[in-house]
Amino acid sequence: MNKPIIENDYFNFDNFFYFISKNLKRILRFYFYGLVLFTIYFFLKTPEYSSKVSFYTNYIEVTQSSFLSPLLGDLSGLQSGGLNFSIANYLDSEKFLEDIVKKQYNIDEQEQTLVDYWVDNYNNFLVLNPISLIRKINKNLMFNRNLSHEEKMLEFSKTILRNKISHSEDRKSAFNTITVTTRKYPSLSKDIISEIYKSVISYSNEVTNVKAVEKRRFIEERLITVKSDLENSENGMLNFMENNKSLNSPNLVLQRGRIQRDITLYNQLYLSLSDKLEIAKIDEKDNTSSVFLLDFPITNSYKSGFSLLEIIVYLFILCFTLILGWGMYKNKNNLFL
C-alpha cells in the first residue's frame, strides 16, 4: 500500500523514497526497452557532421587624408572601412540562400547543387520526429499554387539550408561564428561553410564599393560647386584689385579681407575634396573587407547531436520522471492528503 508523501502540508522523504523503490522495477523496465531502441537508432541513423567558421567584423581601416582634414572634419561622415550590414540579416536573406543552394558541390563524387541533392526529401514523409512531420506537411500545403516545380524545389532547399545554419554573434567584440550541419557527408558541411564565408566577404566588398561609388559621385558634384565658387572669388579679387590700386580707406581694406577669406576657404575645401575624391576612387576598386578571419572553415572532429552517453543519462531522467509522475497521478488520493 502506498504511504502518503504529503500529509498535513508536511513532505515525508521516507515515504517518497519508498514510493520510488516500489516503482523502480517499472522504471528500469521501460528504461531498458527505451535504451535498446535508442541504441539501435543511434548506430543505424545517418550521422550528422558540422563545420564552422569564426571571424571578427570590427576591423576599420584608418584613412589618411590631407593636412587640411582636421579643419574640415570628415565631410558628413564619409570615411572608408567598416562593415555596414548585419551578418544575421544577410544569412536569412533570399539573396544569400539562393546563391548558396545554386552553387555546385562535390557530393558523393558528383557535382550537383543543393537543390538537386535535397530534391528527394521533398515528398519524403518518413520522418520519426512528429513535429518535423507536421511542419513538413504544412509547408507543402502552404505553397503558392502558381509556383512551378522548380520554384518549389528552390524554396524547399532554401528552407532546409536556413534550418541547417546556426549563427552566433558577440555584439561587444563583433565576433561571429557560423555553423552548418549536414548529414552523411562530412566534406559537404565544410564546402557549404566555405561558400558561406566567401559570400559574406563578397557582399561586404559589394557594400563597401557601392558606398564608395555614392561618395565619389557626391564629392565630384560638390567639387564642381566649390571650384566654381573659388573661381568667382578669385575673379572678384581680380576686379577689386584692378579697380582699387591703393587701399586708402578702412572700407576697402575690409572688402579685400572678406574676398581673401572666401578665396582661402574655397581653396581649402577644394584641396580637401580633391583628396577625398582620390580616396573614394580607391575604395571603389578596393576588394579588402572589414571581416577578419579567426578560424578557417573546419569540420568538427566529433559527430553532431547527442552522444551515446548523453542518451543514456537523458533517457533515464525521462523514464524516471514520466513513470514516477504517472504513478503519483494515479495514486494522488493516497499520496497527497
C-alpha beads as a LAMMPS data file, in Angstrom:
LAMMPS data file: protein, C-alpha beads

337 atoms
336 bonds

1 atom types
1 bond types

-500.0 500.0 xlo xhi
-500.0 500.0 ylo yhi
-500.0 500.0 zlo zhi

Masses

1 110.0

Atoms # bond

1 1 1 0.000 0.000 0.000
2 1 1 1.225 3.476 -0.845
3 1 1 2.139 5.730 2.041
4 1 1 1.291 9.426 1.846
5 1 1 4.152 11.634 0.651
6 1 1 2.495 14.886 1.675
7 1 1 0.322 14.791 4.755
8 1 1 -0.909 17.912 6.534
9 1 1 1.411 20.083 4.428
10 1 1 4.415 18.019 5.515
11 1 1 6.674 16.344 2.982
12 1 1 7.716 12.858 4.128
13 1 1 11.009 11.899 2.473
14 1 1 10.905 8.336 3.786
15 1 1 7.555 7.701 2.130
16 1 1 8.771 9.401 -1.042
17 1 1 11.794 7.088 -1.313
18 1 1 9.553 4.143 -0.507
19 1 1 7.308 5.115 -3.430
20 1 1 10.362 5.351 -5.709
21 1 1 11.635 1.917 -4.656
22 1 1 8.184 0.465 -5.236
23 1 1 8.149 1.789 -8.832
24 1 1 11.831 1.223 -9.523
25 1 1 11.335 -2.079 -11.371
26 1 1 8.798 -0.472 -13.721
27 1 1 11.118 2.486 -14.310
28 1 1 14.075 0.202 -15.095
29 1 1 11.967 -1.998 -17.360
30 1 1 10.778 0.926 -19.517
31 1 1 14.274 2.399 -19.393
32 1 1 15.761 -0.849 -20.681
33 1 1 13.291 -1.063 -23.582
34 1 1 13.855 2.566 -24.461
35 1 1 17.622 2.205 -24.199
36 1 1 17.648 -0.735 -26.591
37 1 1 15.557 1.165 -29.142
38 1 1 17.594 4.367 -28.914
39 1 1 20.883 2.461 -29.036
40 1 1 19.791 0.698 -32.229
41 1 1 18.648 4.060 -33.633
42 1 1 21.966 5.671 -32.614
43 1 1 24.016 3.169 -34.631
44 1 1 21.640 2.946 -37.594
45 1 1 20.771 6.622 -38.105
46 1 1 22.564 8.673 -40.730
47 1 1 25.381 10.563 -38.958
48 1 1 25.444 14.338 -38.950
49 1 1 28.565 16.446 -39.265
50 1 1 29.063 20.141 -38.598
51 1 1 31.605 22.669 -39.787
52 1 1 32.162 26.190 -38.570
53 1 1 33.980 29.407 -39.340
54 1 1 34.613 32.328 -36.991
55 1 1 35.621 35.904 -37.720
56 1 1 35.527 39.473 -36.453
57 1 1 33.655 42.248 -38.227
58 1 1 35.028 45.295 -36.418
59 1 1 38.156 45.936 -38.466
60 1 1 38.217 49.558 -39.636
61 1 1 40.985 50.959 -41.775
62 1 1 42.157 54.420 -40.743
63 1 1 42.084 56.623 -43.806
64 1 1 44.974 59.049 -44.191
65 1 1 43.790 62.327 -45.607
66 1 1 45.343 65.695 -46.296
67 1 1 46.699 68.080 -43.667
68 1 1 43.545 70.164 -44.133
69 1 1 41.185 67.398 -42.948
70 1 1 41.283 68.431 -39.272
71 1 1 39.948 71.815 -40.343
72 1 1 37.011 70.321 -42.248
73 1 1 36.163 67.130 -40.406
74 1 1 35.026 64.014 -42.249
75 1 1 32.601 65.671 -44.662
76 1 1 29.354 64.378 -43.194
77 1 1 30.880 61.123 -42.017
78 1 1 32.348 59.996 -45.341
79 1 1 35.029 57.517 -44.322
80 1 1 36.293 54.192 -45.561
81 1 1 36.187 50.844 -43.785
82 1 1 33.541 49.356 -41.578
83 1 1 31.084 46.547 -42.128
84 1 1 27.786 48.222 -42.951
85 1 1 25.390 45.268 -42.825
86 1 1 24.121 42.707 -40.326
87 1 1 25.538 39.188 -40.663
88 1 1 22.381 37.675 -39.132
89 1 1 20.105 39.520 -41.553
90 1 1 22.278 38.599 -44.502
91 1 1 22.276 34.884 -43.594
92 1 1 18.479 34.972 -43.547
93 1 1 18.125 36.836 -46.827
94 1 1 16.736 35.299 -50.002
95 1 1 19.741 36.600 -51.945
96 1 1 22.182 34.677 -49.772
97 1 1 20.178 31.440 -49.506
98 1 1 19.511 31.238 -53.241
99 1 1 23.155 31.922 -54.020
100 1 1 24.359 29.087 -51.753
101 1 1 21.853 26.391 -52.819
102 1 1 22.537 27.040 -56.504
103 1 1 26.290 26.544 -56.237
104 1 1 27.886 23.296 -57.351
105 1 1 29.230 20.917 -54.672
106 1 1 31.055 17.614 -54.853
107 1 1 28.538 15.226 -53.262
108 1 1 29.234 11.513 -53.438
109 1 1 31.695 12.039 -56.294
110 1 1 29.121 14.038 -58.272
111 1 1 28.921 17.743 -58.989
112 1 1 25.443 18.941 -58.096
113 1 1 23.597 21.784 -56.418
114 1 1 21.899 21.556 -53.048
115 1 1 18.573 21.872 -54.862
116 1 1 19.320 18.656 -56.759
117 1 1 20.712 16.954 -53.667
118 1 1 17.739 17.713 -51.398
119 1 1 15.004 17.217 -54.010
120 1 1 14.451 13.596 -52.858
121 1 1 13.396 14.837 -49.426
122 1 1 10.605 16.991 -50.828
123 1 1 7.922 14.272 -50.798
124 1 1 9.581 12.024 -48.212
125 1 1 7.285 11.908 -45.193
126 1 1 9.070 9.047 -43.407
127 1 1 10.114 11.277 -40.530
128 1 1 10.399 9.940 -36.971
129 1 1 10.003 13.370 -35.374
130 1 1 6.233 14.118 -35.352
131 1 1 6.786 17.867 -35.064
132 1 1 9.052 17.846 -38.114
133 1 1 6.492 15.754 -39.996
134 1 1 3.675 18.193 -39.223
135 1 1 5.835 21.159 -40.261
136 1 1 6.800 19.458 -43.496
137 1 1 3.201 18.641 -44.417
138 1 1 2.080 22.160 -43.537
139 1 1 4.908 23.668 -45.597
140 1 1 3.927 21.664 -48.660
141 1 1 0.244 22.531 -48.276
142 1 1 1.004 26.246 -47.988
143 1 1 2.952 26.529 -51.235
144 1 1 1.632 29.093 -53.700
145 1 1 -0.204 27.215 -56.466
146 1 1 1.300 29.491 -59.088
147 1 1 4.834 28.308 -58.327
148 1 1 6.435 25.927 -60.767
149 1 1 8.002 22.655 -59.649
150 1 1 11.495 24.163 -59.933
151 1 1 10.479 27.175 -57.834
152 1 1 9.040 24.902 -55.155
153 1 1 12.240 22.856 -55.095
154 1 1 14.285 26.033 -54.777
155 1 1 12.142 27.319 -51.914
156 1 1 12.249 23.928 -50.222
157 1 1 16.069 23.855 -50.465
158 1 1 16.382 27.359 -49.037
159 1 1 14.249 26.323 -46.068
160 1 1 16.452 23.294 -45.403
161 1 1 19.608 25.398 -45.637
162 1 1 18.189 28.052 -43.320
163 1 1 17.489 25.353 -40.693
164 1 1 20.996 23.919 -41.020
165 1 1 22.763 27.234 -40.381
166 1 1 23.488 28.377 -36.857
167 1 1 24.874 31.861 -36.224
168 1 1 26.062 33.487 -33.014
169 1 1 27.448 36.973 -32.503
170 1 1 29.143 38.752 -29.615
171 1 1 27.919 42.312 -30.133
172 1 1 30.579 43.752 -27.837
173 1 1 33.566 42.289 -29.683
174 1 1 31.810 41.811 -33.074
175 1 1 32.910 38.159 -33.024
176 1 1 30.789 35.930 -35.288
177 1 1 30.575 32.146 -35.517
178 1 1 28.663 30.359 -38.282
179 1 1 27.999 26.613 -38.091
180 1 1 26.475 24.335 -40.730
181 1 1 25.276 20.784 -40.024
182 1 1 24.681 18.241 -42.780
183 1 1 24.032 14.508 -42.935
184 1 1 26.157 11.657 -44.250
185 1 1 28.944 13.607 -45.975
186 1 1 31.451 15.416 -43.692
187 1 1 33.031 17.302 -46.601
188 1 1 29.676 18.801 -47.638
189 1 1 29.284 20.843 -44.464
190 1 1 32.825 22.171 -44.900
191 1 1 32.187 23.076 -48.545
192 1 1 28.962 24.869 -47.642
193 1 1 30.560 26.824 -44.779
194 1 1 33.403 27.849 -47.103
195 1 1 30.904 29.169 -49.647
196 1 1 29.022 30.979 -46.887
197 1 1 32.185 32.754 -45.760
198 1 1 33.041 33.677 -49.361
199 1 1 29.528 35.045 -49.784
200 1 1 29.849 37.184 -46.634
201 1 1 33.193 38.564 -47.849
202 1 1 31.787 39.213 -51.326
203 1 1 28.775 41.090 -50.013
204 1 1 30.956 43.047 -47.591
205 1 1 33.088 44.187 -50.527
206 1 1 29.968 44.953 -52.542
207 1 1 28.608 47.163 -49.758
208 1 1 31.935 48.982 -49.467
209 1 1 32.256 49.504 -53.221
210 1 1 28.675 50.716 -53.639
211 1 1 29.123 53.214 -50.814
212 1 1 32.391 54.348 -52.383
213 1 1 30.613 54.987 -55.699
214 1 1 27.990 57.052 -53.880
215 1 1 30.720 59.047 -52.096
216 1 1 32.647 59.607 -55.322
217 1 1 29.580 60.971 -57.097
218 1 1 28.715 63.209 -54.156
219 1 1 32.271 64.544 -53.917
220 1 1 32.506 65.142 -57.675
221 1 1 29.301 67.201 -57.617
222 1 1 30.473 69.124 -54.568
223 1 1 33.884 69.674 -56.146
224 1 1 32.306 71.305 -59.205
225 1 1 30.359 73.698 -56.974
226 1 1 33.388 74.562 -54.818
227 1 1 35.579 75.081 -57.889
228 1 1 33.003 77.465 -59.338
229 1 1 32.794 79.390 -56.031
230 1 1 36.609 79.564 -55.861
231 1 1 36.889 80.930 -59.405
232 1 1 34.172 83.518 -58.700
233 1 1 36.004 84.665 -55.575
234 1 1 39.326 84.877 -57.426
235 1 1 37.697 86.860 -60.232
236 1 1 36.138 89.093 -57.622
237 1 1 39.579 89.721 -56.107
238 1 1 40.997 90.438 -59.563
239 1 1 38.302 93.024 -60.313
240 1 1 38.712 94.575 -56.877
241 1 1 42.470 94.991 -57.265
242 1 1 42.120 96.421 -60.785
243 1 1 39.542 98.999 -59.601
244 1 1 41.368 99.878 -56.385
245 1 1 45.080 100.473 -56.935
246 1 1 45.578 101.648 -53.367
247 1 1 43.659 100.696 -50.227
248 1 1 43.268 104.208 -48.801
249 1 1 40.153 103.577 -46.719
250 1 1 39.096 101.110 -43.994
251 1 1 36.107 100.056 -46.110
252 1 1 38.349 98.902 -48.966
253 1 1 40.596 97.025 -46.566
254 1 1 37.546 95.276 -45.113
255 1 1 36.216 94.329 -48.558
256 1 1 39.584 92.949 -49.597
257 1 1 39.775 90.902 -46.376
258 1 1 36.345 89.384 -46.986
259 1 1 37.198 88.378 -50.560
260 1 1 40.522 86.904 -49.445
261 1 1 38.785 84.944 -46.690
262 1 1 36.389 83.414 -49.250
263 1 1 39.309 82.500 -51.508
264 1 1 41.159 80.820 -48.625
265 1 1 38.053 78.901 -47.526
266 1 1 37.143 77.655 -51.015
267 1 1 40.765 76.765 -51.704
268 1 1 40.921 74.652 -48.548
269 1 1 37.622 72.975 -49.440
270 1 1 38.833 72.297 -52.970
271 1 1 42.074 70.679 -51.779
272 1 1 40.286 68.563 -49.175
273 1 1 37.585 67.436 -51.601
274 1 1 40.230 66.517 -54.163
275 1 1 41.923 64.398 -51.522
276 1 1 38.633 62.742 -50.575
277 1 1 37.839 62.087 -54.221
278 1 1 41.062 60.132 -54.695
279 1 1 40.305 58.060 -51.583
280 1 1 36.761 57.351 -52.817
281 1 1 38.151 56.196 -56.175
282 1 1 40.486 53.805 -54.359
283 1 1 37.641 52.484 -52.169
284 1 1 35.514 51.990 -55.274
285 1 1 38.025 49.426 -56.567
286 1 1 39.113 48.115 -53.164
287 1 1 38.454 44.389 -52.606
288 1 1 39.502 44.277 -48.968
289 1 1 36.817 43.981 -46.292
290 1 1 36.362 44.662 -42.602
291 1 1 35.984 40.920 -41.903
292 1 1 38.989 39.433 -40.088
293 1 1 39.090 35.631 -40.184
294 1 1 39.929 33.885 -36.906
295 1 1 39.286 30.173 -37.576
296 1 1 39.298 28.819 -41.119
297 1 1 36.310 26.680 -42.190
298 1 1 36.868 23.317 -40.493
299 1 1 34.857 20.157 -39.918
300 1 1 34.372 19.294 -36.252
301 1 1 36.203 16.201 -35.048
302 1 1 33.054 14.762 -33.497
303 1 1 29.625 13.963 -34.885
304 1 1 26.794 16.365 -34.232
305 1 1 23.844 15.568 -31.985
306 1 1 23.593 13.671 -28.699
307 1 1 26.323 11.227 -27.791
308 1 1 25.515 7.698 -26.581
309 1 1 26.376 8.678 -23.002
310 1 1 24.029 11.676 -23.157
311 1 1 21.242 9.429 -24.478
312 1 1 21.750 7.007 -21.588
313 1 1 21.550 9.791 -19.000
314 1 1 18.709 11.786 -20.552
315 1 1 16.641 8.684 -21.256
316 1 1 16.883 7.574 -17.633
317 1 1 15.824 11.023 -16.431
318 1 1 12.908 10.993 -18.886
319 1 1 11.711 7.483 -17.883
320 1 1 12.149 8.261 -14.185
321 1 1 10.142 11.490 -14.457
322 1 1 7.336 10.108 -16.642
323 1 1 6.781 6.795 -14.764
324 1 1 7.031 8.446 -11.375
325 1 1 4.740 11.299 -12.408
326 1 1 2.157 8.893 -13.840
327 1 1 2.277 6.804 -10.658
328 1 1 1.728 9.851 -8.491
329 1 1 -1.182 10.946 -10.649
330 1 1 -2.870 7.524 -10.429
331 1 1 -2.440 7.378 -6.653
332 1 1 -2.908 11.035 -5.881
333 1 1 -5.710 10.339 -3.410
334 1 1 -3.420 8.179 -1.281
335 1 1 -0.164 10.085 -1.699
336 1 1 -1.360 13.635 -1.092
337 1 1 -3.522 14.031 1.971

Bonds

1 1 1 2
2 1 2 3
3 1 3 4
4 1 4 5
5 1 5 6
6 1 6 7
7 1 7 8
8 1 8 9
9 1 9 10
10 1 10 11
11 1 11 12
12 1 12 13
13 1 13 14
14 1 14 15
15 1 15 16
16 1 16 17
17 1 17 18
18 1 18 19
19 1 19 20
20 1 20 21
21 1 21 22
22 1 22 23
23 1 23 24
24 1 24 25
25 1 25 26
26 1 26 27
27 1 27 28
28 1 28 29
29 1 29 30
30 1 30 31
31 1 31 32
32 1 32 33
33 1 33 34
34 1 34 35
35 1 35 36
36 1 36 37
37 1 37 38
38 1 38 39
39 1 39 40
40 1 40 41
41 1 41 42
42 1 42 43
43 1 43 44
44 1 44 45
45 1 45 46
46 1 46 47
47 1 47 48
48 1 48 49
49 1 49 50
50 1 50 51
51 1 51 52
52 1 52 53
53 1 53 54
54 1 54 55
55 1 55 56
56 1 56 57
57 1 57 58
58 1 58 59
59 1 59 60
60 1 60 61
61 1 61 62
62 1 62 63
63 1 63 64
64 1 64 65
65 1 65 66
66 1 66 67
67 1 67 68
68 1 68 69
69 1 69 70
70 1 70 71
71 1 71 72
72 1 72 73
73 1 73 74
74 1 74 75
75 1 75 76
76 1 76 77
77 1 77 78
78 1 78 79
79 1 79 80
80 1 80 81
81 1 81 82
82 1 82 83
83 1 83 84
84 1 84 85
85 1 85 86
86 1 86 87
87 1 87 88
88 1 88 89
89 1 89 90
90 1 90 91
91 1 91 92
92 1 92 93
93 1 93 94
94 1 94 95
95 1 95 96
96 1 96 97
97 1 97 98
98 1 98 99
99 1 99 100
100 1 100 101
101 1 101 102
102 1 102 103
103 1 103 104
104 1 104 105
105 1 105 106
106 1 106 107
107 1 107 108
108 1 108 109
109 1 109 110
110 1 110 111
111 1 111 112
112 1 112 113
113 1 113 114
114 1 114 115
115 1 115 116
116 1 116 117
117 1 117 118
118 1 118 119
119 1 119 120
120 1 120 121
121 1 121 122
122 1 122 123
123 1 123 124
124 1 124 125
125 1 125 126
126 1 126 127
127 1 127 128
128 1 128 129
129 1 129 130
130 1 130 131
131 1 131 132
132 1 132 133
133 1 133 134
134 1 134 135
135 1 135 136
136 1 136 137
137 1 137 138
138 1 138 139
139 1 139 140
140 1 140 141
141 1 141 142
142 1 142 143
143 1 143 144
144 1 144 145
145 1 145 146
146 1 146 147
147 1 147 148
148 1 148 149
149 1 149 150
150 1 150 151
151 1 151 152
152 1 152 153
153 1 153 154
154 1 154 155
155 1 155 156
156 1 156 157
157 1 157 158
158 1 158 159
159 1 159 160
160 1 160 161
161 1 161 162
162 1 162 163
163 1 163 164
164 1 164 165
165 1 165 166
166 1 166 167
167 1 167 168
168 1 168 169
169 1 169 170
170 1 170 171
171 1 171 172
172 1 172 173
173 1 173 174
174 1 174 175
175 1 175 176
176 1 176 177
177 1 177 178
178 1 178 179
179 1 179 180
180 1 180 181
181 1 181 182
182 1 182 183
183 1 183 184
184 1 184 185
185 1 185 186
186 1 186 187
187 1 187 188
188 1 188 189
189 1 189 190
190 1 190 191
191 1 191 192
192 1 192 193
193 1 193 194
194 1 194 195
195 1 195 196
196 1 196 197
197 1 197 198
198 1 198 199
199 1 199 200
200 1 200 201
201 1 201 202
202 1 202 203
203 1 203 204
204 1 204 205
205 1 205 206
206 1 206 207
207 1 207 208
208 1 208 209
209 1 209 210
210 1 210 211
211 1 211 212
212 1 212 213
213 1 213 214
214 1 214 215
215 1 215 216
216 1 216 217
217 1 217 218
218 1 218 219
219 1 219 220
220 1 220 221
221 1 221 222
222 1 222 223
223 1 223 224
224 1 224 225
225 1 225 226
226 1 226 227
227 1 227 228
228 1 228 229
229 1 229 230
230 1 230 231
231 1 231 232
232 1 232 233
233 1 233 234
234 1 234 235
235 1 235 236
236 1 236 237
237 1 237 238
238 1 238 239
239 1 239 240
240 1 240 241
241 1 241 242
242 1 242 243
243 1 243 244
244 1 244 245
245 1 245 246
246 1 246 247
247 1 247 248
248 1 248 249
249 1 249 250
250 1 250 251
251 1 251 252
252 1 252 253
253 1 253 254
254 1 254 255
255 1 255 256
256 1 256 257
257 1 257 258
258 1 258 259
259 1 259 260
260 1 260 261
261 1 261 262
262 1 262 263
263 1 263 264
264 1 264 265
265 1 265 266
266 1 266 267
267 1 267 268
268 1 268 269
269 1 269 270
270 1 270 271
271 1 271 272
272 1 272 273
273 1 273 274
274 1 274 275
275 1 275 276
276 1 276 277
277 1 277 278
278 1 278 279
279 1 279 280
280 1 280 281
281 1 281 282
282 1 282 283
283 1 283 284
284 1 284 285
285 1 285 286
286 1 286 287
287 1 287 288
288 1 288 289
289 1 289 290
290 1 290 291
291 1 291 292
292 1 292 293
293 1 293 294
294 1 294 295
295 1 295 296
296 1 296 297
297 1 297 298
298 1 298 299
299 1 299 300
300 1 300 301
301 1 301 302
302 1 302 303
303 1 303 304
304 1 304 305
305 1 305 306
306 1 306 307
307 1 307 308
308 1 308 309
309 1 309 310
310 1 310 311
311 1 311 312
312 1 312 313
313 1 313 314
314 1 314 315
315 1 315 316
316 1 316 317
317 1 317 318
318 1 318 319
319 1 319 320
320 1 320 321
321 1 321 322
322 1 322 323
323 1 323 324
324 1 324 325
325 1 325 326
326 1 326 327
327 1 327 328
328 1 328 329
329 1 329 330
330 1 330 331
331 1 331 332
332 1 332 333
333 1 333 334
334 1 334 335
335 1 335 336
336 1 336 337
